[in-house]
Amino acid sequence: MLRPWRDSDIEPARLSHDEEIARWFGFPVVVPTYEQHAAAVQHWREQYANDRAIVVFLVEYDDKPAGSVDIRSRGDGRGELSWALYSGMRGQGLATRALRLLISYAFEQLNMARVEARVDPENTRSLRVASRAGLRREGLLRQHETIGGKRRDHVILARLAADVEPSRAEGFRAILNAGLPRKRAISQLLVRDHEQRVLLCQLTYKSDWDLPGGVVEVGESPVVAVTREVTEELALDLPARGLLVVDWLPPWSGWDDALCLVFDGGVHDPSIVDAVVPEPREIVTAELCTRQQVRERCRDFTARRIEQAVAVVDGGSGVGYLQSGVRRSPDSSDPRPTNPA
Ligand SMILES: CC(C)(COP(=O)(O)OP(=O)(O)OC[C@H]1O[C@@H](n2cnc3c(N)ncnc32)[C@H](O)[C@@H]1OP(=O)(O)O)[C@@H](O)C(=O)NCCC(=O)NCCS
C-alpha cells in the first residue's frame, strides 16, 4: 500500500536505512537522526500542500514501513520519480509494484504527461525496477551530478502517459528495445574495371582513400544505403549486387565499433569515372586504382578489406567474415583484435 507518511513511521524507517540507500542517494550518514528525518517529512508535507510539488508515499507491506517512493513536479506535465526499499524488504517485487502504483497516480491524479528517472548505470537493481515499471531508456547523461563527492553518469529513463501499457506485448517490446545495444553499420561498394582496378574516393575529411559508401541510416537497409550513398557522393546509379564481406571494425580513435558490409558493384568500363560528379563537401575525387595504389592510398585495414572483397568476387568463395580486414573463422581464438592506428 502507498500512503502518506505518519510521524510514527519516522523511527522505524530511519533505523532501516542502510549502506545501499546511502550509497545511491549520496547521503553523508547511513542512518539519519530522528530530527533529520522528521525535518524531511515536514518538508514533504509542505511541498504536498504546495500544489503537490512533491508527493512522497510510504510503502507499507505487512503492516510495516517497507520503503518510500516519490514524484517531484518539474513543471509542464513532467515529474521525476525516485524510490527506495528498506533493508530486509528487497527481493520480493515491492519496489516494482510501488513504482507502478505511483506512476498510475502521476498520470491519473497529477495529470502528468511524462514521468522520468535518473539512475546510476551501476545501480543495476534500480535499472531493473525502472524497466519493470515501464520506463524506457532514453540515454546517458554524462557526469550529471555530484554524488558522494564524485561526478556520476546517469541513465535517463521515462514513461509517457501515451505509451502502450508495459503489460501489453507492444509496450513490453518497446521497453526491451530501448535498452538493447545498437551497432553502427556502414555499406560500401566494390566497383572495378576490366583491368582489376578498384574505384576509390579521396575524401575531404580524412587523408586516406576509401571505397564509395557510407553509414546506414536508422531503419534503412544496408543495400538501399549503399546505392543511396553512391548516388549522393558520386552521382552514379549503381545497384548493389551480392554481399562480398562483412568486416567488424573494433572501436578506434574515438569511433564506436561498426559492421562494414561490402557489396559487389560489378565490373565497368573505365569511362565510368567520367560520369562521376563528386559531392564537394565529402569527395575530392574518385579514381580507378591498381592494387598497388590501393595499398598506398588506403589505411592498412581498408586495403585488407578490399583485397578480401576482391578475393570473394574472383574466387566465388562465399561471403567473408572479417575483423579489421582480416579473414576470421567462427572458432578463431582472438575474437577482439584492435585496429592498427
Ligand atoms: C532499487 C531497489 C528499490 C530495488 O529493490 P528490489 O528488491 O531489487 O526491487 P523489487 O522490490 O522490485 O524486487 C525485485 C526483485 O524481487 C524478485 N521477486 C521476488 N518475488 C517477486 C514477486 N512476487 N514479484 C516481483 N518480483 C519478485 C524479482 O525477481 C527481483 O529480483 P531480481 O532483480 O534479482 O530478478 C533497492 O535495491 C534499493 O532500495 N536500493 C537503494 C535505493 C536506490 O538505489 N534507489 C534508486 C535511486 S534512483
The ligand as an SDF file (V2000), in Angstrom:
LIG
                    3D

 48 50  0  0  0  0  0  0  0  0999 V2000
   16.4310   -0.1920   -6.0180 C   0  0  0  0  0  0  0  0  0  0  0  0
   15.7540   -1.1210   -5.0390 C   0  0  0  0  0  0  0  0  0  0  0  0
   14.4630   -0.4760   -4.5780 C   0  0  0  0  0  0  0  0  0  0  0  0
   15.4600   -2.4180   -5.7530 C   0  0  0  0  0  0  0  0  0  0  0  0
   14.9490   -3.3530   -4.8460 O   0  0  0  0  0  0  0  0  0  0  0  0
   14.4940   -4.7870   -5.3560 P   0  0  0  0  0  0  0  0  0  0  0  0
   14.0820   -5.5650   -4.1650 O   0  0  0  0  0  0  0  0  0  0  0  0
   15.5220   -5.3500   -6.2570 O   0  0  0  0  0  0  0  0  0  0  0  0
   13.2210   -4.4380   -6.2860 O   0  0  0  0  0  0  0  0  0  0  0  0
   11.7940   -5.1140   -6.1960 P   0  0  0  0  0  0  0  0  0  0  0  0
   11.1890   -4.8670   -4.8590 O   0  0  0  0  0  0  0  0  0  0  0  0
   11.0230   -4.6280   -7.3620 O   0  0  0  0  0  0  0  0  0  0  0  0
   12.0980   -6.6540   -6.2890 O   0  0  0  0  0  0  0  0  0  0  0  0
   12.5180   -7.2080   -7.4930 C   0  0  0  0  0  0  0  0  0  0  0  0
   13.2350   -8.4940   -7.1950 C   0  0  0  0  0  0  0  0  0  0  0  0
   12.3990   -9.3360   -6.4310 O   0  0  0  0  0  0  0  0  0  0  0  0
   12.1870  -10.5740   -7.1150 C   0  0  0  0  0  0  0  0  0  0  0  0
   10.8320  -11.0390   -6.7640 N   0  0  0  0  0  0  0  0  0  0  0  0
   10.5650  -11.9950   -5.8530 C   0  0  0  0  0  0  0  0  0  0  0  0
    9.2560  -12.1450   -5.7500 N   0  0  0  0  0  0  0  0  0  0  0  0
    8.6580  -11.3030   -6.6050 C   0  0  0  0  0  0  0  0  0  0  0  0
    7.3160  -11.0290   -6.9410 C   0  0  0  0  0  0  0  0  0  0  0  0
    6.2940  -11.6390   -6.3710 N   0  0  0  0  0  0  0  0  0  0  0  0
    7.0670  -10.0780   -7.8930 N   0  0  0  0  0  0  0  0  0  0  0  0
    8.0710   -9.4430   -8.4920 C   0  0  0  0  0  0  0  0  0  0  0  0
    9.3770   -9.6630   -8.1930 N   0  0  0  0  0  0  0  0  0  0  0  0
    9.6560  -10.5920   -7.2520 C   0  0  0  0  0  0  0  0  0  0  0  0
   12.4120  -10.2310   -8.5360 C   0  0  0  0  0  0  0  0  0  0  0  0
   12.7900  -11.3670   -9.2780 O   0  0  0  0  0  0  0  0  0  0  0  0
   13.5380   -9.2280   -8.4440 C   0  0  0  0  0  0  0  0  0  0  0  0
   14.7870   -9.8310   -8.2770 O   0  0  0  0  0  0  0  0  0  0  0  0
   15.8850   -9.7760   -9.4810 P   0  0  0  0  0  0  0  0  0  0  0  0
   16.0320   -8.3270   -9.8800 O   0  0  0  0  0  0  0  0  0  0  0  0
   17.0860  -10.3380   -8.8570 O   0  0  0  0  0  0  0  0  0  0  0  0
   15.2800  -10.5850  -10.5740 O   0  0  0  0  0  0  0  0  0  0  0  0
   16.6490   -1.4110   -3.8090 C   0  0  0  0  0  0  0  0  0  0  0  0
   17.8290   -2.0370   -4.2360 O   0  0  0  0  0  0  0  0  0  0  0  0
   17.0180   -0.1620   -3.0390 C   0  0  0  0  0  0  0  0  0  0  0  0
   16.2780    0.2660   -2.1680 O   0  0  0  0  0  0  0  0  0  0  0  0
   18.1880    0.4510   -3.3510 N   0  0  0  0  0  0  0  0  0  0  0  0
   18.6390    1.6410   -2.6860 C   0  0  0  0  0  0  0  0  0  0  0  0
   17.9140    2.8680   -3.1330 C   0  0  0  0  0  0  0  0  0  0  0  0
   18.0820    3.1320   -4.5880 C   0  0  0  0  0  0  0  0  0  0  0  0
   19.0300    2.7250   -5.2280 O   0  0  0  0  0  0  0  0  0  0  0  0
   17.1060    3.8790   -5.1290 N   0  0  0  0  0  0  0  0  0  0  0  0
   17.0950    4.2520   -6.5130 C   0  0  0  0  0  0  0  0  0  0  0  0
   17.7020    5.5520   -6.7180 C   0  0  0  0  0  0  0  0  0  0  0  0
   17.3160    6.0640   -8.3780 S   0  0  0  0  0  0  0  0  0  0  0  0
  1  2  1  0
  2  3  1  0
  2  4  1  0
  2 36  1  0
  4  5  1  0
  5  6  1  0
  6  7  2  0
  6  8  1  0
  6  9  1  0
  9 10  1  0
 10 11  2  0
 10 12  1  0
 10 13  1  0
 13 14  1  0
 14 15  1  0
 15 16  1  0
 15 30  1  0
 16 17  1  0
 17 18  1  0
 17 28  1  0
 18 19  1  0
 18 27  1  0
 19 20  2  0
 20 21  1  0
 21 22  1  0
 21 27  2  0
 22 23  1  0
 22 24  2  0
 24 25  1  0
 25 26  2  0
 26 27  1  0
 28 29  1  0
 28 30  1  0
 30 31  1  0
 31 32  1  0
 32 33  2  0
 32 34  1  0
 32 35  1  0
 36 37  1  0
 36 38  1  0
 38 39  2  0
 38 40  1  0
 40 41  1  0
 41 42  1  0
 42 43  1  0
 43 44  2  0
 43 45  1  0
 45 46  1  0
 46 47  1  0
 47 48  1  0
M  END
$$$$
